[in-house]
Amino acid sequence: MKIYTKTGDKGTTALFGGTRVPKHHIRIESYGTVDELNSHIGLIRDQNINQHYKNILMQVQDRLFTVGAILATDPEKAVLKSGKDRLNIPKISEADITLLEQEMDDMNEALPPMTHFVLPGGHQTVSFCHIARCVCRRAERLASALNDLEPFQPETLKYLNRLSDYLFVLARKLSNDLQAEEIKWIPKKES
């Protein structure tokens, strides 16, 4: 299978199901940003962190391929007139969302309470988590805009929302594990 097809040379690309759209279409921006997020999560997973976090991040990466498939599917081509799923697109489940919530709860138990916003940084691995969190929020914003135009499975947006929270808590937990300084943001008083 060749990587290049030349079919996108005029600025269009095919959705799952065959429909061609411009490469700047909100649907392409949405799943392209999810792909970018997946790459950032791979970078976190490549760091010297606890194997448990690596395993969870690998599951997240798998789920992000599912999110990408959902976002890359033309809704008109996805379902037969009978209502049956024509393309067999996987779904995001409540269990996927619950896993992130449970992981956050477990990590939070080992952390001091958060009393202020924290400045991103303190350690390269922690910074990678914050970058991934920001990309996840962008993916969520784009997917939300797409959902307003062409609704898709609601758990997809919920998963992206929960994932950005997870990445924030993971950043805090890794700060703790790596003994990196977590700098509180204290708003400057006007003098």
ChimeraX attribute file (.defattr): number of C-alpha atoms within 10 A of each C-alpha:
attribute: neighborCount
match mode: 1-to-1
recipient: residues
	/A:1	4
	/A:2	4
	/A:3	5
	/A:4	7
	/A:5	8
	/A:6	7
	/A:7	11
	/A:8	14
	/A:9	8
	/A:10	9
	/A:11	11
	/A:12	16
	/A:13	18
	/A:14	17
	/A:15	18
	/A:16	18
	/A:17	15
	/A:18	11
	/A:19	13
	/A:20	15
	/A:21	17
	/A:22	14
	/A:23	16
	/A:24	12
	/A:25	12
	/A:26	18
	/A:27	25
	/A:28	22
	/A:29	19
	/A:30	24
	/A:31	23
	/A:32	17
	/A:33	21
	/A:34	27
	/A:35	19
	/A:36	15
	/A:37	23
	/A:38	24
	/A:39	14
	/A:40	21
	/A:41	23
	/A:42	18
	/A:43	14
	/A:44	22
	/A:45	22
	/A:46	11
	/A:47	12
	/A:48	10
	/A:49	14
	/A:50	11
	/A:51	10
	/A:52	9
	/A:53	15
	/A:54	18
	/A:55	12
	/A:56	15
	/A:57	18
	/A:58	16
	/A:59	13
	/A:60	20
	/A:61	21
	/A:62	13
	/A:63	20
	/A:64	22
	/A:65	16
	/A:66	17
	/A:67	26
	/A:68	21
	/A:69	16
	/A:70	21
	/A:71	28
	/A:72	19
	/A:73	21
	/A:74	20
	/A:75	15
	/A:76	11
	/A:77	16
	/A:78	18
	/A:79	14
	/A:80	11
	/A:81	10
	/A:82	7
	/A:83	8
	/A:84	10
	/A:85	13
	/A:86	13
	/A:87	13
	/A:88	9
	/A:89	14
	/A:90	13
	/A:91	15
	/A:92	20
	/A:93	14
	/A:94	12
	/A:95	9
	/A:96	17
	/A:97	18
	/A:98	13
	/A:99	15
	/A:100	20
	/A:101	16
	/A:102	12
	/A:103	15
	/A:104	20
	/A:105	13
	/A:106	11
	/A:107	16
	/A:108	16
	/A:109	10
	/A:110	11
	/A:111	14
	/A:112	10
	/A:113	8
	/A:114	10
	/A:115	8
	/A:116	11
	/A:117	12
	/A:118	13
	/A:119	13
	/A:120	19
	/A:121	20
	/A:122	16
	/A:123	16
	/A:124	13
	/A:125	21
	/A:126	25
	/A:127	17
	/A:128	22
	/A:129	27
	/A:130	23
	/A:131	21
	/A:132	26
	/A:133	26
	/A:134	16
	/A:135	20
	/A:136	26
	/A:137	21
	/A:138	19
	/A:139	25
	/A:140	24
	/A:141	16
	/A:142	20
	/A:143	27
	/A:144	19
	/A:145	15
	/A:146	19
	/A:147	18
	/A:148	10
	/A:149	11
	/A:150	14
	/A:151	13
	/A:152	18
	/A:153	14
	/A:154	12
	/A:155	16
	/A:156	25
	/A:157	19
	/A:158	14
	/A:159	23
	/A:160	24
	/A:161	18
	/A:162	21
	/A:163	24
	/A:164	23
	/A:165	18
	/A:166	21
	/A:167	24
	/A:168	21
	/A:169	21
	/A:170	21
	/A:171	26
	/A:172	26
	/A:173	21
	/A:174	20
	/A:175	21
	/A:176	16
	/A:177	13
	/A:178	15
	/A:179	11
	/A:180	16
	/A:181	12
	/A:182	18
	/A:183	13
	/A:184	13
	/A:185	12
	/A:186	10
	/A:187	8
	/A:188	6
	/A:189	5
	/A:190	4
	/A:191	3
